Amino acid sequence: MNHLSRRAALAAVAGSVFVPRAVFAQQRPTSITSAGLPEDSATPVLYAISSGAFKRENLDVKLEAQRSGPAVASGIAGGAYQIGKVSLNPLIDAHAKGIPLVIVAPGGLSTVANPIAGLMVAKDSAIKTAKDLNGKTIAVGALNDIFTLAMRTWMEKNGGDPSSLKLVEIPISAIAEAIDKERVVAGSANEPILGAALATGKVRILARTFDALAPRFMFTAWVATRSWADQNRAAAESFAKVVRQAAAYANGHHAETVDDIAKFTGLDPAAVRKMARTEAATSVDPVLIQPVIDAAAHFKDIPARFEAKELIWS
């Protein structure tokens, strides 16, 4: 073997050893542990998991059910989760406190045309107006969550006094029972929990309080720390791309996503088929976020108003 052919042979051997290792390294999926409340705005991610869409982007995504948005936000900030679905309030609160959480993918939309949340009271309750709630004990999933903010906004716009309310934290899935047992007089929920509660015939909707915030706004988002998103840019961008695509699919294929949301929430698939389904946002638009920030500033939940674009990772 001459010198040239020997060099070529060695190069071929080196290639056969090292190239596959590089390929194998590239093929190892990025693990993302995520969490969120068990409600319908989680559907795009649930569908992306069950359909293999994340796997095709070399992502291994797991979604855990959590009891509240603030609990998810705390888990993200503490490193227990890489990405999580939260309502906008804990995200806004974190930003005001200098905690660098950012939106990496869109969540659920609330629209007047497709209401998916409501303030519930007992079926035979004498409460009819916002004023009737003054001084009453109300259940919330978490203090200062999106339901609390919407309820206070609705009360103020309809002659009630939101500062008089006595708020108690109860998991959203247990609020209807708390109303029925007269531990509280009212509480809010969204789909599919709302639909399941109404189906019992024990509660009714007093008000569509989300409409008081804006005719159309994004009430949840998929969030990460800015440092994780920056350090894992390819994974974060792939996650966002898949969620946007899955959201567009889920909006037009409700029947195909029934099993995903039923399994995640523990509801009967038949009940899911009957409920109003949440429209998923397919982009992160500051216009859909600003009304919630403005309301939080109005009620002094945060020191001052800021621009929604500050919450968006780019």
N, C-alpha and C positions, 0 to 999 in steps of 0.2 A: 504494500500500500504506500503510495507516495505521500509527501507531506500534505498536499492539497486535499487529497481524498481522505486522509486521516482526520484533518481538521473538519471536513464536511461531515464525516461519520460522527465525530464527537458532538458537533453542533446538532445533528439529528437526534442523538441520544439525549442531549440536554433539553432539546425541545420536547421530546416525548415525556420527559420527567417533569419539567417546570410548567409548561403551558397548561396541562390539565389541572394542576394545582391552582393556578390563577382562575381557571374557569370554574372549578369547584368553589373557590372562595366567592366568586361573583354570584354563584347560584344559591348560596346560603341565604335564606330569607331573613329580612329584618323583622324582629318580633315587636309587636306593639300591643301592650295591654291597655285597654280602654274601659271606660265605665260611663254609665248614664242612667237616668231615671227610666223605668220600664214603661215608656209611652211611645206613641206612634211616630214621633219625629226621629226615633232611632231606626226606623225601617230601612232607609237607604244603606246604612252600615250593616244591618242584619242581613239584608239581601246580598250585599257585596260579599259577605262572609260565606253564606250558604251557596251562592252561585259560583264561588271560586274566583271572583273578579279580583280580590286582593292577592290571591295566590299567583295569578297571572302577572301581577306587578311585583312579584317577589316579596310580598308582605305576608307575615303571619299575624293576623289581627284577632284578638280575643276581646269580647265585650262582656263586662260584668254589670249586673243590675245594682244600682245604689239607691239610697233612700231620699237623697236631696241633691240639688245642684251645688250648694255650698260644700257638701261632703265630697263631691267629685272634684270641685275646684281645689279643696285642701289636699286631696290625693294627688292631683297633678302637680301642685306647688311642692309637695313633699317627695315626689318621685315615685309614688306607688303606681301611678298611671302615666303613660307617655302622652296620651290624648284622651280627652273626655268630652261628653256632651253635657253642657250646662245651660241653664237659662241665662239670659243676658245680665241679670242683676248681680250674681256673684262675680261675674267677669268685670262688670263696671266697678263694683266695690273693690276688687283686687287692684284694678288699674289706679283707682284713686288713692290706694294705700302704697303704691309703688311696686306692687307684685307684678312681674312681667309675664302675664298671661296674654296670649294672642289668639285670634281666630284663624284657624288653618283651613276650615271647610264649613260650608253653610249647613244650617239646621232646619227647623220647622218654621213655617209661616202661619201667622194668624191673619185672616182676612174676614171682612164683614160678609162677603159672599159665601164663605165656607167656615162658619164658626165651629171651633173644636174645643172650646173651654167655656166654663160657666161657673157662676157663684150659686151654690146650692143651699136650699133650706128644706125643712121637712115638708112633706106633701101637704099637711094640714096646718102649716105655720101661718100665724096671723101677720107675719112680716110681708109687707107689700112694697115698701119704698126704701130709699137710702136712709131717710130719717129714722125709720123703724129700727135700724141697726145701731143707732147711737148708744154707746155704753155697753153693747153686747159682747159676749165672748165668741170669738171667731177662730176657727181652725185654719192654720196655714202649714204648708209643707216645711217651710223654713222662714224664720223671721226675715222680712225684707226680701222675699223672693218675688218672682214675676207676678204671682197671683196676688200677693199683698200690695204690690205697687199698682196693679190694675184695679184692685178693689178700692184702694184709697182714691185713685183718680176718678173712678166712677162715682163714689160717694160725694166727693167734693163738687163734681159737675152736676149732681142731682140733689143738692141741698142737704146732704148728710155731713157729719163731723167725724172724719177719719181719725182725728187725734183722740177721740173718746173710746176707741175700740180696745178691747182686751184680747190680745193675740196669744194663742197657744200653739206650739208645734206638734203636729200629728202627721205621720206618714200619709201621703196623698191617698193611698189605697185604703186607708182606714177612716177617712174623713166622713164618708157617707154614714158609716156605722155610728160614728161619734154624734152625728146630727140626729140619727134615729134614736139613740140612747139618751138624747137631751144633755149630753156633756158640753155641747156647743150649739149655737143656734144657726150657724152657717159655715161654709167653707168652700173652697174652689178646687176644681179638678179639670183635667183635659182628657181627651180620648187616648186610650180606650177605657180608662177608669170612669170617666164621666158617663159614657154610654151604659156601662155595666151597672152603675149606681142608679141611673134613671130607669133601667129595666126592672129593678126591684119594686118600683112603684112607691117607694118610701120617701123619695126626695123629688124636688122639682127645681127648675132653674129660676132663680130670682132675677139674674141679670147676666148678660154677655159682657162681662167687665173688660175683657181684652179690647173691645171696640172703643172703649174710652181712651185708650192709649193712642191708637191710630187705626185708620181703616185697613191698613196693611203694614205689618212689620214682622221682623224675624224674632222669634221668642227664644229659640235655642241655637247653639252653635257648637261646633267641634273645636276644642281649644287645646293648646299645648303651652308650655313655657317657651318664651322666645329663644332661650339658649338651646333647648332640645331641637326646636324647629331649625335653627341656624346650623347646628352641628349635624343634623340628620336631614339636610335639605332634600336630597333625592327621595327619601322615604316620605317626608312630609308632603312634597309635591305629588308623589304618586298616590298617597292617601287622599289628598284633596281631589285629584283628578277622578279617582274611582268613585268617591262620594258624589261628586257632581253628576257623573254618568248614571250612577245608581238612583239618584234622586229623580232624574228625568225619566228613567224607566219606571220607578215606583209610582210616580204621579199618574202614569197612564196604564198601570197594570195592578190595580188594587187586589184583584182576585189571586194573582200569582204571589203576593206577599203576605197573605193571610196567615199561613202557617208560621212564618218567621216571627211576626209580632205576637201571635198567640202563644208561641213557645216562650218568648222572652217575658211576657207579662203574666203568663199562667192562666190566661183566659181561654174559654171555650172558643174554638175557631168559628162556630156558628154565631157567637156574640160579636166577634170581630167583623164578620161579614155584614152585620146590620149597622155598625156604627159609622159615624161620619169620619172619613179618613183625612189625615193631616196632609196639606200640600207641603212638599219639601222644596226649599229654596235650591236653585241650581247655580247660584253665584253669591258672592259675599258683597252686598251693596251697602255702602254707608247710609244711604237714605232709609234703608229698612232697619237700621240700628239706632239712628239718632233720636227717635221719639222716646225710646226707653231711657237713654241717657238724660234727656231733657226732663223727664218726669222724676227720675231719681234726684236730679239737682233741685227740682222744684220742692220736693219733700225733704230736702236736706239730708238725704241718705249719703250723698257725697258732697264735698265742700263746694264744688263749682262745676259748671258745665264744661265739657271738652268735646272735641271733634271725634266723630265715630271712626274716622280713618286711623286714629291712634291705636285702635284695638285690632286692626287687621294686619296680619303677617304678610309680608310681600317677598 
